[in-house]
């Protein structure tokens, strides 16, 4: 899902569900110099909602950093290794008596 296709209502819900409405209002006042008293989130420009949600890291984007890709590859290798270990049966050890 690309960030440009996220509906306005979903962005608003993300802000509300993370209890960040007050932080969003402060961000509008301080960073964007927008007076936000009283204001409905439905009246806020879509791009401002999107920018705030992205700046707080509340969105998962499809583009991963090089580090995240490498980490994900390592996880896949580890998962494959663990599956191989689990699929082998333990060997019986016979002791000489």
Secondary structure, DSSP 8 states (H G I E B T S, - for coil): --GGG--HHHHHHHHHHTT-HHHHHHHHHHHS----SS--GGGS-HHHHHHHHHHTT-S--S---HHHHHHHHHHHHHHHHHHHHHHS---------
